[in-house]
Each structure stands twice: as structure tokens, then as C-alpha cells.
Amino acid sequence: MALDLNLNGADDPFELEPATLELELAPQRLPAYARLLLDVLSGDPTVAIRADDAEESWRIVEPVVDACSEGLVPMRSYPAVSSFEP
């Protein structure tokens, strides 16, 4: 994985210098979802949200879902395959 950045120059902060941050990830024995399930089954609390966070999320999202279901929000549809041309 690599991330290209433009950093302020050492001598002139208005001159940008490119830099690349690179990371090589270790090979994984299990797919990501299998690791998540193992963490859940072992009781790892970092892979879940608290109940009050879940309730607050639904409080925010539910009116939007209801409005979409009732046809109150105009939804645009796009073809499954489209090309982007700048």
C-alpha cells in the first residue's frame, strides 16, 4: 500500500516536495470477515459499537429510510455500467 503526499519544502515552505509513504502488509491466514467473526466470538469489544451508538445511528438514519420508502425523496438512478469522462 502506498500513499503519495506533497510536503512543504525544507528550504521554502511554498515549494512542494513529493513523498511516498509505503507499507507492506503481512499475509493473512484468514479473510477479513472470518477474522471479524473470530474477534466477535472471543468477545473483543473493539469490533462492535455500543448500544447507545447504534440507537443514535438509527435515530438519524430511520427518517431518511422512511422518506425514501414513502417516495418523498427523489432518487436518481444510474445505469449499472457507466463511464466517467472528465
Phi, psi and omega in degrees: 000139180222147178229119178268133181232156169248120183249154174299140180293154181293321182270325184229111183295347179266358176257124184270141176240129179288145176216147179238127173262126182239145180219131175252119182277142178291145177297145182252140178282329183241149173296160185303318183292325177295320177297319179299314180298319177297320178296319178297314181294333179273359175084023179290113184285349183282351182261005182227164175257159179288158181300320181292329175293318179296316180296318179295321178299314179294325178301324181281317188277326187303318177298327178291315178299316179298316180297320178294318180296327181272001179075019182276347181246119179292124180251132176267140176248147181236150178298151182299325179239118178220160179245148179258126177236116180293000000 
